[in-house]
Amino acid sequence: MYRRGAQGLEVLLVHPGGPFWARKDLGAWSIPKGEYSEADEPLATAIREFAEETGTHPRGGFRPLGELTQPGRKIVTAFAVEGDFDPATLKSNTFELEWPPKSGRKATFPEVDRAEWFSPETAREKILQGQREFITRLLEMV
């Protein structure tokens, strides 16, 4: 999601929840995303995953940003949509994890612990390295 405001173009990124990501910032943020199978329609999956990670359903004219292969060989397909989202309203789905490790106890964590609007320059620093090209593609598109 992107928006145009008084400060210029801004990009919405989300920060992964859970103890592994708690103290990571630069190079840790992401576009809202999730996995899909070959039987799934990528845009429908992107909309569903955005809603699961933020608590809101994006609407508008979605434009494809293409695919990128991540360092771990996972392929991410992204779409751009102009919109607005108040990060204070973030409501993410959760996951369970044994925490602390080898404790036998399960803890529940949000999949996304925060969202924030960034300038394209700052977004390039914050986003996972394997997704930086999406920022470039967005700028070329808009």
BELGI-V634625 format. One record per run of one state. SS is the DSSP state (a for helix, b for strand, c for the rest). FROM is the first residue (numbers start at 0). TO is the last residue. If there is no record, write none. Layout:
# BELGI-V634625
SS/FROM/TO  SS/FROM/TO
This chain:
# BELGI-V634625
c/0/0  b/1/4  c/5/6  b/7/15  c/16/27  b/28/29  c/30/40  a/41/53  c/54/61  b/62/68  c/69/73  b/74/79  c/80/80  b/81/81  c/82/85  a/86/88  c/89/92  b/93/97  c/98/104  b/105/109  c/110/110  b/111/118  a/119/125  b/126/126  c/127/127  a/128/140  c/141/141
